[in-house]
């Protein structure tokens, strides 16, 4: 693999994917052809057993991670986030291929798939370590659950359209009580997800920080915050009624209760993403968000 990656030559590539995507079978064929051309073994998760070519072994997710040098997630950002949970603390690099319509994490589109796999198996890539955000839910004096996320941890009422009363503390200092639909605590990677929709800023992925974006707060002074990743972030749930939840990347949830104390910080586990020389965060932003928009024609007479 790449110099400085801490791993030897690429021997096996594993596939995870969303079997409902129409573009999945041709994408797998591209992967298989590239691996054959470079003498790299191709493996797949059991969820893809019905769509992989004959001769590609299928394994349970944990066994797949243990057997592979790189995992490739074929789908949308949801597939990518699910893949990070499968990888856990293994440190195996992850490549995202976008078979969806948006996709910030899965930044390889289908037309660039052949080139990307050729670069992958040839070792023409580098790795980016991405921060994850973690949270301990403390009830009374007892930890009831711990969650971590690559994108974000979200407090809200789920499907119930009711507000939550909360207190936000940073490094032990209270920023006061506020009422709102919830709070998003995100990593720089997740700044383009729920944080962006909630009015938070876009943040470069290498910036060592966490982002806090209140969701529809009933107070004009409660604004999105960017804090150093060493900041002790605490949110106390003062009043929820029933139904408030903490959600990690839309994948795992914890039901909250009045008085719960949520302690946020940077997880010890990081996600290693595969990036190619042509990868550009700002190019992706320009494309996904249509920055600049189409050039307007000059008016006649000017």
C-alpha positions in Angstrom: 0.0 0.0 0.0 1.1 3.6 0.3 4.4 4.6 2.0 3.8 5.5 5.6 0.5 3.7 5.7 1.9 1.0 8.1 0.6 -1.8 5.9 2.2 -4.1 3.3 1.3 -4.7 -0.3 -2.4 -4.8 -1.2 -3.5 -8.4 -1.2 -7.3 -8.4 -0.6 -10.1 -5.9 -1.1 -13.5 -6.4 0.6 -16.9 -5.1 -0.6 -19.8 -3.9 1.5 -22.8 -2.5 -0.3 -26.4 -1.6 -0.6 -27.9 -4.5 -2.6 -30.9 -2.4 -3.6 -28.8 0.0 -5.7 -29.3 -0.6 -9.5 -25.7 0.4 -10.2 -24.3 -2.2 -7.8 -23.8 -5.2 -10.1 -21.8 -3.2 -12.8 -19.8 -1.5 -10.1 -18.8 -4.9 -8.7 -17.8 -6.1 -12.2 -15.4 -3.1 -12.4 -13.9 -3.9 -9.0 -13.5 -7.6 -10.0 -11.8 -6.7 -13.3 -9.4 -4.3 -11.6 -8.5 -6.9 -8.9 -7.9 -9.6 -11.5 -5.6 -7.4 -13.5 -3.4 -6.6 -10.5 -3.5 -10.1 -8.9 -5.5 -8.9 -5.9 -8.1 -11.1 -4.2 -11.7 -9.8 -4.1 -14.0 -10.7 -1.2 -17.5 -9.6 -0.3 -19.9 -9.4 2.6 -22.6 -12.0 2.8 -25.2 -9.2 2.0 -23.8 -9.2 -1.6 -23.9 -13.0 -2.1 -26.6 -12.7 -4.8 -24.8 -10.1 -6.9 -21.1 -10.9 -6.8 -19.5 -12.8 -9.7 -18.9 -16.5 -9.4 -15.6 -17.2 -7.6 -15.8 -14.2 -5.3 -15.9 -15.6 -1.7 -18.5 -14.1 0.7 -17.8 -13.7 4.4 -19.5 -12.4 7.5 -18.7 -8.7 8.1 -16.2 -9.3 10.9 -14.4 -12.0 9.0 -14.3 -9.8 5.9 -12.6 -7.0 7.8 -10.1 -9.4 9.3 -9.2 -10.8 5.8 -8.9 -7.5 3.9 -6.4 -4.7 3.5 -9.1 -2.3 2.3 -12.9 -2.2 2.5 -14.9 -0.6 -0.3 -18.4 0.7 0.6 -20.7 0.7 -2.5 -23.8 2.9 -2.0 -24.6 6.2 -0.4 -23.3 7.9 2.7 -25.6 5.7 4.8 -23.7 2.6 3.5 -20.5 4.4 4.3 -21.5 5.1 7.9 -22.7 1.6 8.3 -19.3 0.4 7.1 -17.5 2.5 9.7 -19.4 0.6 12.4 -18.5 -2.7 10.9 -14.8 -1.7 10.8 -14.9 -0.6 14.5 -11.4 -0.1 15.8 -9.7 -2.4 13.3 -7.9 0.5 11.5 -8.7 -1.1 8.1 -8.9 1.7 5.5 -12.3 2.5 3.9 -13.1 3.7 0.4 -16.5 5.1 -0.5 -18.1 4.7 -4.0 -21.2 6.8 -4.6 -24.1 4.9 -6.1 -26.6 7.4 -4.6 -27.7 10.9 -5.6 -25.7 13.1 -3.1 -22.9 11.6 -1.1 -20.2 13.6 0.7 -18.3 10.7 2.2 -18.7 8.4 -0.9 -16.8 10.8 -3.2 -16.0 8.4 -6.1 -18.8 8.6 -8.7 -19.6 5.7 -11.0 -17.9 7.2 -14.1 -14.6 7.4 -12.2 -14.8 3.9 -10.8 -12.5 2.1 -13.2 -9.7 4.7 -12.6 -10.3 4.6 -8.8 -9.9 0.8 -8.6 -6.9 0.8 -10.8 -5.3 3.4 -8.5 -6.4 1.5 -5.4 -4.9 -1.8 -6.4 -1.7 -0.1 -7.7 -1.3 1.7 -4.4 -1.7 5.2 -5.8 -3.6 6.7 -2.9 -3.1 8.1 0.6 -5.0 7.7 3.9 -6.8 10.4 5.9 -7.5 9.8 9.5 -11.0 11.2 10.4 -12.1 12.1 13.9 -15.2 10.5 15.5 -17.3 12.1 18.2 -18.3 10.0 21.2 -20.9 10.4 24.0 -21.5 8.9 27.4 -25.1 9.0 28.6 -25.1 9.3 32.4 -28.3 8.6 34.4 -27.9 9.3 38.1 -24.4 8.1 38.8 -24.5 5.3 36.2 -23.3 5.2 32.6 -26.2 3.7 30.7 -24.8 3.8 27.1 -21.9 5.0 25.0 -22.1 5.9 21.3 -19.7 7.2 18.7 -20.2 8.6 15.2 -18.1 9.6 12.2 -20.6 12.3 11.2 -22.7 13.4 14.2 -24.5 12.6 17.4 -28.1 14.1 17.5 -30.4 14.8 20.3 -34.1 15.2 19.2 -37.6 13.9 19.8 -37.5 11.5 16.9 -40.9 11.5 15.1 -42.6 13.5 17.8 -42.9 17.3 17.1 -42.2 18.5 20.6 -39.4 20.7 22.0 -36.7 19.7 24.5 -35.5 21.8 27.4 -31.7 21.5 27.8 -28.6 23.1 29.4 -25.3 23.3 27.5 -22.0 23.4 29.4 -18.5 24.0 27.8 -15.5 23.2 30.0 -17.8 23.4 33.0 -19.2 26.8 32.2 -23.0 26.9 31.6 -24.2 28.7 28.5 -27.7 28.6 30.0 -30.9 26.7 29.5 -32.7 26.7 26.2 -35.7 25.2 24.5 -35.5 23.7 21.0 -36.0 20.7 18.7 -32.6 19.3 19.6 -28.9 19.6 19.2 -26.4 18.3 16.6 -22.8 17.6 17.8 -20.7 16.8 14.8 -17.2 16.2 13.6 -15.6 18.3 10.8 -16.4 15.3 8.5 -20.1 15.6 9.5 -20.2 19.4 9.0 -21.9 18.8 5.6 -24.6 16.6 7.1 -27.3 17.5 9.7 -25.1 20.3 11.0 -25.3 22.1 7.6 -29.1 21.6 7.5 -29.3 23.0 11.0 -27.5 26.2 10.0 -24.0 25.2 11.2 -20.8 26.0 9.2 -18.9 23.8 6.7 -15.6 22.8 8.2 -12.4 21.4 6.6 -11.9 17.8 7.7 -8.4 18.4 9.1 -9.5 21.1 11.5 -9.2 19.8 15.1 -12.6 20.8 16.4 -16.2 19.8 17.1 -19.3 21.6 16.0 -22.5 22.3 18.1 -25.6 23.3 16.2 -28.9 23.8 18.0 -31.9 22.7 16.0 -34.6 25.4 15.8 -33.8 26.9 19.2 -36.5 29.1 20.9 -33.8 31.7 21.6 -32.1 34.0 19.1 -28.9 34.1 21.0 -28.3 30.3 20.9 -26.1 30.1 17.8 -24.0 27.3 16.2 -20.6 26.9 17.9 -17.1 25.6 16.8 -15.0 24.5 19.7 -11.6 22.9 20.1 -11.8 19.1 20.1 -10.4 19.1 23.7 -13.4 21.0 24.9 -15.5 19.2 27.5 -19.1 19.4 26.1 -22.0 18.6 28.4 -25.7 18.7 27.6 -28.2 18.1 30.4 -31.6 17.0 29.3 -33.9 18.9 31.7 -37.4 18.1 30.3 -38.3 15.8 27.4 -41.6 14.3 28.3 -41.3 11.0 26.4 -39.6 10.1 23.2 -36.3 12.0 23.2 -33.4 10.0 21.7 -29.7 10.3 21.0 -28.8 9.0 17.5 -25.4 8.2 16.2 -25.0 8.6 12.4 -28.6 7.6 12.0 -27.5 4.0 12.8 -27.8 3.5 16.6 -30.0 5.2 19.2 -30.4 5.6 22.9 -33.7 6.7 24.5 -33.2 9.6 26.9 -34.9 10.6 30.1 -35.3 13.8 32.1 -32.1 14.6 34.0 -29.8 12.6 31.7 -26.3 14.0 31.5 -24.6 13.7 28.1 -20.8 14.0 28.0 -19.3 14.5 24.5 -15.7 14.3 23.3 -13.4 13.0 20.6 -13.4 9.2 20.3 -10.1 7.3 20.6 -11.0 5.4 17.5 -10.5 7.1 14.1 -11.7 6.1 10.7 -9.0 5.8 7.9 -10.4 6.9 4.6 -8.8 6.2 1.2 -8.1 9.3 -0.8 -6.6 9.7 -4.3 -4.3 12.4 -5.6 -7.1 14.0 -7.5 -9.4 14.1 -4.4 -10.4 17.6 -3.3 -12.7 18.6 -0.5 -13.4 22.0 -2.0 -14.1 20.5 -5.5 -16.6 18.1 -3.9 -18.3 21.1 -2.1 -18.5 23.1 -5.3 -20.1 20.2 -7.1 -22.5 19.1 -4.4 -23.6 22.6 -3.3 -23.5 24.2 -6.7 -21.3 27.0 -5.5 -21.3 29.8 -8.0 -24.1 28.2 -10.0 -24.4 28.4 -13.8 -22.8 31.4 -15.3 -25.4 34.0 -16.3 -25.4 35.3 -19.8 -24.5 38.9 -20.1 -27.4 41.2 -20.9 -27.5 42.7 -24.4 -26.0 46.1 -24.6 -23.4 45.6 -21.9 
